Each structure stands twice: as C-alpha cells, then as structure tokens.
Amino acid sequence: MNSLNLAFRNIFRNKRRSFFTLMSIVIGIAGLVVFQGFVRNQMVQFRASVVQGGIGHLQVAASPDYYLKGEYNPFDYILPDSEKLISTLRKVEYVKSVIPALGFTGLAASSEKTISLLFKAYPVADPLFANRERATEAQLKEARQRPLLIASLSTGNQLSADVPNGVVVGERAAKILNVKLGDVITVLGMVSGGGMNGTDMKIVGIYKGAVTAEKYFAYISYDFAKSFIGVEGPSTLLLTLDNIDNTNKVAGLVKEIKDPNTSTLATRKWTELAVYYRQVNTMYTTFLTVIRAILLLVILFVIVNTQTMSVMERMREIGTLRALGTSRIQVVLTFIFEGGLLGAIGSIFGVLLGFILSWIFNLMGGVPMVYDGEMVRNYFTPDIMSMLPNIWPVILFALIASAGPARKAGKLQIADTLRFI
C-alpha cells in the first residue's frame, strides 16, 4: 500500500511530463471511443435493416436442405399445415410476429426486354415499404417498428389486396425492362409439379435499395404467389421478436416444438443467414483491432520514455529510500504502480472524453453521409460495456512498459545513487 501511495504522489511531481503523458493516452482512447460509437451505430442500423429486410430474427423451414437449394426450388420444402404451426409459434415466449414467406424465380417480360427475377412474397396486411420522400419523421419512426421494411419506395404505392396481381420492382429492373408505374409485365415461372405458368402483373410501386436487390428482387402478395405457383403454404416462416437479444432463447424453444407433419423442422438465426452483415462486422472489428494495437504501441513507448526520465531524475530519492531500509522490490513496485496509474487515469478520462465528444457530435446532427443515393445522418452511440477492452489493455501495457525502468531503478546500488546528493 505504501508503494501505491508513493506512486500516486509521484505522478504529480513533474506535472508537465505527467500531463503530456496522460493527454497522449486520453486523446487516443477518446478517438477510439468515438470511432467505436460510430461503428456501433452503423452496425445497429445495419442489423435492423437486415432483420426487417426479409430475414427476420429467426427462420423456420421444413428441412435444413431448404437453406442450401430451396430458394430456387421451393416446391419440395413447403411447410405442411402451416396455419397450425404459425399458431403454435405465436404462443412462444418473446415472439412478436410470425410471417409466412414464399420465393420463386421467374422470367419477367415487357414489350422490349426480358429479365430473370427472384420474386419474394409476403402477406400485404402490413405495409412492406417505406414512403421515405413522402413520410414525416413520425411515420418513418413507426415504419422502423414494423416486422418487415424491405426498402424505400421511390414512386408508387404499397402492395395491397386491392390489386392482387400487383408487383413492386427495383429501379434498376424497371430501367432494364423500360417500364414505369402502372405498366404491365408478363411473368413466366415454374410451378409445383414441374409445369410452367404465366400471368400479367401490374407495377404498383418501384423501390430504391441496394444495386443488386434493385436488379434481381421483385415483391408480390403472398396469396397471389400461392395461387400462381400452386402451393398451399409457405416455404419459410419469419419470426420477429420483442428483443434481438432473445434470439438464442427462442431458437431453443422452437427446437422443442414437435411438429407431427415433419421430423426435420429446421431453424436458422439471423446471424447465420446474414452473410454480408458478418463480413462487414468482421471488417469493422479488424479496423478496431488494428487501431487499438497502434494505440497500445504508442502508449508503450510514451510510458517507457516517461518512466525512464523519472528514474534518472530521482536517483537521490531512490538512494535515500534504499539507505532507509526500503527493499529493492518496493522500489520496483513503486515505479510499476506509477505507470499503471498513468494508464488507468488516462484511459478512464479518455473514455469520459470520448462520450462527451460523441454527445457533442450527436447534438450537432451527426455525420451526414450519402447511402444508396439518399442523405442519411449517422450518429455516435458508444456502449459503456464495450469500453472495457479499451481500458484494461492500456493499464496492462502501462504496467509492462514501466517494468523495464522499474527494474533498472531496483538494481541501482546505494553508493552509486548517493553520488547525486
């Protein structure tokens, strides 16, 4: 305890050097906190868009094979007696909604061109798209609470039962087909049993989203899709939950459900299905790791320099302490504790400064960025629990950096140090 008290008092002996040492740690940690807050906000929004974009928090299918080849051949994986299963799943704790979904490939033809589209079908009782340009902030906030929010409509309206053969296509697909709102396209697709079916679909909306999605994905009514491809139920059920943190719990509860119609009921969590999300998350995690490693190296050199200078300046003090009976290990611990305290104080104040800067940036309206042609504002939402990986490595590296100079101080001979008196 004496070594710790002495170390704390020694920090303030050379205020200027300690100030610059602490500021290097504080500024580095604060910058890391701000960046982490930005990444966290980005990933939370991205996660919400992935879940609402047609994946759900959890998916249920008739067989694990569906996730390998069922998207393009849904007929072999239709869930039998789906209404009963939906009713059962809705009673599971934490489940907010259960949405039946279908998908099939088809050729869409206009008067000029033909392209291949992947048609996705959902019930149209709830709106599937956001009218971003025409909606108020309150309406957009409400939209973000929906079970599904596929994309933003650039023109047109939602799918509805009033136009059973309505279809919403992407801007890129509409441009390729050279069609506009209200036009009719002819769709030819494979149906259950191996035959082909054709029908006219009316374009009721055109959406704006990712370039790949705009080109290949089209959306139609679930009831219309069932009649078109000749099936009685969905190929998958999308489960949305009251909280994303309950995904693992619900997955375990769903696995306990015994469905008499199929013995191979399969579940997939959103983390397993969102491949692109995992790739982006890995990229950001790598960035954070590299930045943290650079910060730790800088701290290592700063602490080594500070403690080396401290040992050189305090030769007389070290000699006096040794002459009064202070052991070598106590001298070593004093310098090690001093470095550790510098790391602890700097990292704690750095975290505080990072939160303050994040709050100021958010107060100023965040950072404007263009995403898919739209101006969006990104905010900083650092999480206190994620700050621990920033604090303890700094303290650890500060202790390690202090070990060399502390060892040198402990090995000094009393006679050599007293020459400086």
MODAQUI-V853290 format. One line per field, one symbol per residue. ss: DSSP state (h for helix, s for strand, l for the rest). phi: phi as a letter, one per 30 degrees, with the letter a starting at -180 (. if undefined). A space follows every 10 residues. Layout:
ss: ???
phi: ???
//
This chain:
ss: lhhhhhhhhh hlllhhhhhh hhhhhhhhhh hhhhhhhhhh hhhhhhhhhh hhhhhllsss sllllhhhhh lllhhhhlll lhhhhhhhhh llllssssss sssssssssl lllsssssss ssllllllls llllllhhhh hhhlllllll lsssssllll hhhllsssss hhhhhhhlll lllsssssss lllllsssss ssssssssll hhhhhhssss shhhhhhhhl lllllsssss sllhhhhhhh hhhhhlllll lllllssssh hhhlhhhhhh hhhhhhhhhh hhhhhhhhhh hhhhhhhhhh hhhlhhhhhh hhhllllhhh hhhhhhhhhh hhhhhhhhhh hhhhhhhhhh hhhlllssss sllsssssll lllhhhhhhh hhhhhhhhhh hhhhhhhhhh hllhhhhhhh l
phi: .ddddddddd ecdcdddddd dddddddddd dddddddddd dddddddddd dddkcidacb bdaededcbd dcbdddbddd hddddddddd ddeidcabcd bbaacaccbc dcbbbcbcdc bbecdcecbc cddccddddd ddddcddbbd acddajbdda ddbdcdbccd eddddddhbb ejdcccccbd cejjdbbbac bcdcabccad eddedccbbb ddddddddci bcaddbcccc cdaddceddd eddddddccd daccecbbdd ddcdddeddd ddddddeddd ddddddddde dddedddddd dddceddddd ddddjddddd dddddddddd dedddddddd dddddddddd ddddjicdbc bhicdbcccc bdcddddedc dddddddddd ddddeddddd dddedddddd d
//
